Amino acid sequence: MAEPFPICYLDGDYLPIREARISPLDRGFLFGDGVYEVMPVYGGRPFRLEAHCTRLSRSLAELRMRDPLSRDQWRGIFASLIERNGGEQYLYWQVTRGADSGRNHAPLPDIRRTIFAFSAPLPVTPQAVLAEGLACVTATDTRWRRCDIKSTALLANVLLRQLAVDAEAAETILLRDGQLTDASASAVHAVIGGELRTPPNSRDILPSTTRTVVEELATRAGVPWSASPVTEAELRGAEEIWISAATREVQPVTRLDGRPVGEGRPGALWRRVYDAFQRWKLELQGQPW
């Protein structure tokens, strides 16, 4: 079956993704020594481009690498992929430290970086999710203690997400030392006492771009919010729980570990923020990026 978005970018070339090749000595392949970003595209316009590029540069800096491309160069790659592949899509791009002469942990080699990007169809939230919400499970957060770096080393996230799959749930919400952190591939928001709360950024939490969007839209929608810790007891007693991510936007969680969240249906505050998100997307279409 033909791939819907077959063209990718790899180290200066645009080619069918099935023809893309990297060295088996690439440190991203051997060590997960790289960082990545995921960004939705609405109406041909990348969403929050500057924020995503800034986070990529920060993640690279934390791994003692410089961004190998300028903002204009990244924009050119994204524009070409969007045009070549068409349709509603999301962009994925990553930078690894590159291919060394062997498998050496240190010192960090000064070698040519490997740059890879592709696009894929943007998932659409099913109407059933909007009407009924999602089921999630909880688990102990077993990720490394630098979750603020958007690293390609995601084995812990994969295993945690599998717990949700095993339970026929949508996501695994993570707890560490009795506190909410993230989900396996999402930010988590809880409505407690009428206030939307999300744990403050730290080394235990990815600084989510979509989380920032949700907070801005909460302000637009008149929903009070704060970046403040959420205990496990507060999470389990929350009136509403939401998850957000680049390819999820913001979705309601109505069951947690088999128990209803709040009244067991998508909450009124979630609907206000979700509707504000949809209106904002329409406002942004056609604007320069």
PLY file of the C-alpha trace (Angstrom):
ply
format ascii 1.0
element vertex 289
property float x
property float y
property float z
element edge 288
property int vertex1
property int vertex2
end_header
0.00 0.00 0.00
1.37 3.41 -0.93
2.40 5.65 1.94
0.22 8.78 2.15
3.16 11.10 2.88
6.15 9.47 1.18
8.67 12.35 1.04
11.06 13.02 3.92
14.13 15.19 4.46
17.46 13.63 5.38
20.74 15.56 5.55
19.97 17.96 2.72
17.98 15.65 0.45
14.25 15.14 -0.14
13.50 11.53 -0.96
10.87 8.80 -0.50
10.93 7.80 3.14
11.44 4.13 2.23
14.72 5.10 0.57
16.07 7.03 3.56
19.19 5.48 5.12
21.38 6.35 8.09
24.66 4.85 9.23
24.37 1.97 11.72
26.99 3.90 13.71
24.73 6.92 14.08
24.64 7.81 17.77
20.90 8.34 17.61
20.55 4.71 16.53
23.08 3.36 19.05
22.43 5.54 22.09
19.27 7.59 21.50
21.72 10.51 21.44
19.45 13.10 19.89
16.38 15.27 20.32
13.14 15.73 18.40
10.03 17.85 17.98
6.45 17.22 16.80
4.34 20.09 15.48
0.81 20.15 14.03
0.07 21.92 10.75
-3.33 23.56 10.39
-4.42 24.81 6.97
-0.85 24.62 5.69
0.46 26.67 8.64
2.81 25.18 11.27
1.39 25.75 14.74
3.65 27.46 17.28
6.72 27.14 15.07
8.90 29.51 17.09
8.11 27.76 20.36
8.95 24.35 18.91
12.22 25.58 17.40
13.17 27.24 20.68
12.53 24.03 22.60
14.60 22.03 20.09
17.52 24.43 20.52
17.21 24.20 24.29
17.15 20.39 24.23
20.22 20.38 21.98
22.03 22.77 24.30
21.32 20.48 27.27
23.04 17.69 25.28
25.95 20.06 24.53
25.04 20.48 20.86
24.24 23.58 18.83
21.28 23.74 16.50
22.86 22.86 13.14
20.35 24.96 11.15
19.07 28.51 11.30
15.39 29.30 11.78
15.13 30.22 8.10
16.66 26.89 7.09
14.16 25.00 9.26
11.33 27.06 7.80
12.47 26.15 4.29
12.49 22.43 5.11
9.04 22.59 6.69
7.58 24.59 3.81
8.91 22.05 1.30
7.57 19.05 3.25
4.16 20.67 3.68
3.96 21.45 -0.04
5.25 18.06 -1.18
3.02 16.01 1.12
-0.15 18.14 1.32
-3.21 17.73 3.49
-3.68 18.17 7.23
-0.49 16.87 8.75
2.01 17.04 11.54
5.75 17.52 11.21
8.33 15.41 13.03
11.98 16.41 13.03
15.04 15.30 14.92
18.74 16.01 15.25
21.17 13.36 16.43
24.84 13.78 17.29
25.73 11.97 14.07
27.72 8.91 12.99
31.01 8.37 14.81
33.81 5.99 13.78
32.76 3.43 16.38
30.64 2.87 19.47
32.15 5.17 22.06
30.32 6.69 25.01
32.69 9.61 25.50
34.11 12.10 24.84
31.24 13.67 22.92
32.41 13.66 19.30
32.50 16.79 17.16
31.00 15.23 14.05
28.38 16.13 11.46
24.88 16.02 12.89
22.18 13.84 11.34
19.06 15.83 10.48
15.81 14.03 9.65
12.25 15.27 9.14
8.99 13.90 7.79
5.28 14.61 7.87
2.31 12.33 8.48
-1.49 12.69 8.56
-2.71 14.70 11.54
-4.98 12.57 13.74
-8.53 13.85 14.21
-10.14 13.42 17.61
-13.06 11.01 17.11
-16.53 12.29 17.90
-16.90 9.46 20.43
-13.99 10.89 22.43
-15.52 14.37 22.39
-18.84 12.96 23.58
-17.67 10.30 26.02
-14.06 11.08 26.90
-11.11 8.75 27.36
-10.12 6.05 29.81
-6.62 6.32 31.30
-4.57 4.34 33.80
-1.92 5.46 36.27
1.59 4.15 36.84
4.80 5.07 38.61
6.90 7.45 36.51
9.96 5.37 35.57
11.43 7.85 33.07
14.92 9.29 33.53
15.32 12.41 35.67
15.82 14.81 32.73
12.35 14.72 31.25
12.75 18.43 30.38
14.97 17.32 27.47
12.87 16.11 24.52
15.18 13.18 23.87
14.72 10.44 21.28
15.53 7.93 24.06
11.90 6.99 24.79
12.00 3.36 25.94
10.45 4.15 29.33
7.64 6.08 27.59
7.04 3.15 25.24
6.76 0.66 28.10
4.50 2.99 30.09
2.25 3.55 27.10
1.99 -0.23 26.67
0.39 -0.40 30.10
-2.47 1.68 28.71
-2.72 -0.51 25.61
-2.85 -3.62 27.82
-5.71 -2.05 29.80
-7.54 -0.93 26.62
-7.02 2.67 27.73
-5.82 5.75 25.84
-2.93 6.94 28.01
-0.86 6.23 31.10
-0.82 9.10 33.60
2.36 9.19 35.64
2.98 9.66 39.36
6.29 10.16 41.14
6.63 10.38 44.92
2.90 10.92 45.28
2.80 13.77 42.75
1.43 14.04 39.22
4.12 14.55 36.55
3.11 13.86 32.91
1.49 11.12 30.87
3.53 8.77 28.67
3.16 11.13 25.68
0.96 13.98 26.93
0.71 16.78 29.45
-1.93 16.32 32.15
-4.31 18.99 33.49
-6.67 18.60 36.46
-9.62 20.78 37.48
-9.57 20.99 41.28
-11.96 23.29 43.12
-12.89 24.97 39.84
-9.26 25.80 38.98
-7.28 24.20 36.16
-3.94 23.00 37.54
-0.89 21.56 35.80
2.36 20.67 37.58
5.02 23.39 37.20
7.89 22.76 34.81
10.89 20.99 36.28
13.43 18.36 35.28
10.69 15.75 35.88
8.32 17.27 33.30
8.56 18.04 29.59
7.89 21.76 28.99
4.92 21.07 26.73
4.16 23.56 23.97
0.53 22.43 23.80
0.21 22.82 27.56
1.11 26.49 27.14
-1.57 26.81 24.45
-4.15 25.24 26.78
-3.26 27.72 29.52
-3.54 30.68 27.14
-6.90 29.44 25.88
-8.10 28.90 29.45
-7.47 32.58 30.04
-9.43 33.41 26.87
-12.29 31.20 28.01
-12.38 32.63 31.52
-11.11 29.45 33.19
-8.79 30.13 36.16
-5.55 28.17 36.05
-2.24 27.82 37.81
1.01 25.93 37.41
1.05 24.17 40.76
1.68 20.68 42.14
-1.08 18.08 42.02
-1.00 15.25 44.53
-2.19 11.76 43.71
-5.18 12.24 46.03
-6.08 15.51 44.29
-5.79 13.88 40.88
-8.08 11.01 41.86
-10.62 13.45 43.30
-10.45 15.95 40.44
-13.63 17.32 38.91
-12.11 17.05 35.44
-8.89 15.64 33.96
-7.55 16.54 30.52
-4.58 15.42 28.46
-2.96 17.54 25.77
-0.33 16.99 23.09
0.59 18.22 19.61
-1.38 15.46 17.92
-4.20 15.33 20.53
-4.95 19.01 21.10
-6.85 18.80 24.43
-8.96 15.75 25.27
-11.13 14.86 28.29
-10.37 11.93 30.59
-13.58 10.49 32.04
-12.29 7.26 33.60
-9.11 6.76 35.61
-8.06 3.27 36.66
-11.61 2.08 35.99
-13.29 4.76 38.11
-15.25 7.76 36.78
-13.62 11.17 36.80
-16.06 13.71 38.22
-19.46 12.91 36.77
-17.97 10.44 34.30
-18.45 12.60 31.21
-16.52 15.45 29.54
-16.68 18.51 31.77
-17.95 22.00 31.08
-14.55 23.68 31.54
-12.91 21.27 29.10
-15.60 22.06 26.52
-14.98 25.80 26.88
-11.25 25.40 26.30
-11.70 22.85 23.50
-14.11 25.16 21.66
-11.70 28.07 22.12
-8.95 25.90 20.59
-11.06 25.22 17.49
-11.90 28.89 17.05
-8.26 29.88 17.43
-7.14 27.44 14.75
-9.54 29.07 12.31
-8.27 32.54 13.24
-4.67 31.51 12.52
-5.31 30.06 9.05
-3.97 32.25 6.30
-1.71 34.21 8.63
2.02 34.36 7.79
4.34 32.00 9.62
0 1
1 2
2 3
3 4
4 5
5 6
6 7
7 8
8 9
9 10
10 11
11 12
12 13
13 14
14 15
15 16
16 17
17 18
18 19
19 20
20 21
21 22
22 23
23 24
24 25
25 26
26 27
27 28
28 29
29 30
30 31
31 32
32 33
33 34
34 35
35 36
36 37
37 38
38 39
39 40
40 41
41 42
42 43
43 44
44 45
45 46
46 47
47 48
48 49
49 50
50 51
51 52
52 53
53 54
54 55
55 56
56 57
57 58
58 59
59 60
60 61
61 62
62 63
63 64
64 65
65 66
66 67
67 68
68 69
69 70
70 71
71 72
72 73
73 74
74 75
75 76
76 77
77 78
78 79
79 80
80 81
81 82
82 83
83 84
84 85
85 86
86 87
87 88
88 89
89 90
90 91
91 92
92 93
93 94
94 95
95 96
96 97
97 98
98 99
99 100
100 101
101 102
102 103
103 104
104 105
105 106
106 107
107 108
108 109
109 110
110 111
111 112
112 113
113 114
114 115
115 116
116 117
117 118
118 119
119 120
120 121
121 122
122 123
123 124
124 125
125 126
126 127
127 128
128 129
129 130
130 131
131 132
132 133
133 134
134 135
135 136
136 137
137 138
138 139
139 140
140 141
141 142
142 143
143 144
144 145
145 146
146 147
147 148
148 149
149 150
150 151
151 152
152 153
153 154
154 155
155 156
156 157
157 158
158 159
159 160
160 161
161 162
162 163
163 164
164 165
165 166
166 167
167 168
168 169
169 170
170 171
171 172
172 173
173 174
174 175
175 176
176 177
177 178
178 179
179 180
180 181
181 182
182 183
183 184
184 185
185 186
186 187
187 188
188 189
189 190
190 191
191 192
192 193
193 194
194 195
195 196
196 197
197 198
198 199
199 200
200 201
201 202
202 203
203 204
204 205
205 206
206 207
207 208
208 209
209 210
210 211
211 212
212 213
213 214
214 215
215 216
216 217
217 218
218 219
219 220
220 221
221 222
222 223
223 224
224 225
225 226
226 227
227 228
228 229
229 230
230 231
231 232
232 233
233 234
234 235
235 236
236 237
237 238
238 239
239 240
240 241
241 242
242 243
243 244
244 245
245 246
246 247
247 248
248 249
249 250
250 251
251 252
252 253
253 254
254 255
255 256
256 257
257 258
258 259
259 260
260 261
261 262
262 263
263 264
264 265
265 266
266 267
267 268
268 269
269 270
270 271
271 272
272 273
273 274
274 275
275 276
276 277
277 278
278 279
279 280
280 281
281 282
282 283
283 284
284 285
285 286
286 287
287 288
